[in-house]
Amino acid sequence: MTVYESTLTPGNFTLRGTWPHIYITPFLKLLPADVFGGTTKYDRAPRSVRLDFGPLCTDTFVPTNKKGKPRYFFQDRLFVREFFVRTGAKPGDTVVFEQVTPYHFRLSLRTVGGKLITA
């Protein structure tokens, strides 16, 4: 199973947690072309990517900007907010993406102290 990591910064949590996100830069270019969608949640991609953290799961896509260039995160920010709450994520922690299939990732969190939080 392939594993990718993304270290969290204060910017991932955003002001008042309104737009939390996890950067997927380490594997963005490896994702299937059909998971890239439009600029909003209403302009979805042809296929979704499943993200799960135990019973917390979502089917989401990678949004694009108005010029069609992919953004560097998945669209479903409610999932990310809940993932942060359940894991107690903080800047400096690392989100671990285990690739189950090209369209499915299992998430966990490695804290700055090295503790691995799984669902």
C-alpha positions in Angstrom: 0.0 0.0 0.0 1.4 3.4 -1.0 1.6 6.1 1.8 1.7 9.8 1.4 2.2 12.4 4.1 1.2 16.1 4.5 2.4 18.2 7.4 -0.1 20.6 8.8 0.6 24.3 9.1 -1.4 27.1 10.9 -2.9 27.9 7.4 -4.5 24.5 7.2 -6.8 25.5 10.1 -7.6 29.0 8.8 -9.2 31.8 10.6 -11.9 30.5 12.9 -11.7 27.1 11.1 -14.0 28.3 8.3 -12.1 26.7 5.4 -9.9 23.9 6.8 -8.0 21.8 4.3 -5.2 19.3 4.0 -2.7 19.8 1.2 -2.4 16.8 -1.2 0.6 18.2 -3.0 2.7 15.0 -2.5 0.3 13.0 -4.7 -1.8 15.5 -6.6 -0.2 14.7 -10.0 -0.7 11.0 -9.4 -4.5 11.2 -9.0 -6.7 10.0 -11.9 -7.7 12.8 -14.2 -11.5 12.2 -13.6 -11.3 13.3 -10.0 -10.7 16.9 -10.9 -13.9 19.0 -10.9 -15.1 22.5 -11.1 -14.7 25.5 -8.8 -17.5 24.6 -6.4 -19.1 21.7 -4.7 -22.0 21.9 -7.2 -19.6 21.4 -10.2 -18.4 18.0 -9.3 -15.8 15.8 -11.0 -16.9 12.8 -13.1 -15.6 10.5 -10.3 -15.1 10.9 -6.6 -12.3 9.9 -4.2 -13.3 8.2 -1.0 -11.6 9.4 2.1 -12.1 7.6 5.4 -11.1 7.8 9.0 -12.9 4.9 10.5 -16.7 5.6 10.4 -16.0 9.2 9.2 -16.0 9.1 5.4 -16.7 11.2 2.4 -16.7 11.0 -1.4 -15.1 14.1 -2.7 -13.0 15.5 -5.6 -10.2 18.0 -6.3 -11.6 21.4 -7.2 -10.0 23.6 -9.8 -9.6 27.4 -10.0 -11.4 29.5 -12.6 -8.7 28.8 -15.1 -9.1 25.1 -14.7 -5.9 24.5 -12.7 -6.2 22.0 -9.9 -6.3 23.3 -6.3 -4.1 21.5 -3.8 -6.7 20.0 -1.5 -9.9 17.9 -1.6 -13.3 19.8 -1.8 -15.0 18.4 1.3 -13.9 20.8 4.1 -16.6 19.6 6.5 -14.9 16.2 6.5 -11.5 17.8 7.2 -12.9 19.9 10.0 -14.4 16.8 11.7 -11.1 14.9 11.1 -9.2 17.7 12.9 -11.7 17.6 15.8 -11.6 13.8 16.2 -7.8 13.6 16.0 -7.0 16.8 17.9 -4.8 17.8 15.0 -2.5 20.8 15.5 0.1 22.6 13.3 3.2 20.4 13.0 1.2 17.1 13.0 1.3 15.0 9.8 -1.7 13.6 8.0 -1.0 10.1 6.6 -2.8 9.1 3.4 -2.8 5.3 2.8 -3.8 4.7 -0.8 -6.1 1.7 -0.8 -7.0 2.2 -4.5 -6.5 5.2 -6.9 -9.9 6.3 -5.7 -9.7 5.5 -2.0 -7.5 6.8 0.8 -7.5 5.9 4.5 -6.4 8.7 6.8 -4.5 8.8 10.1 -2.6 11.4 12.0 0.9 11.3 13.3 1.4 13.9 16.1 4.6 16.0 16.5 5.5 13.6 19.4 5.3 10.6 17.0 1.9 9.1 18.2 -0.1 7.6 15.4 -3.9 8.3 15.7 -6.0 5.9 13.7 -9.8 5.4 13.8 
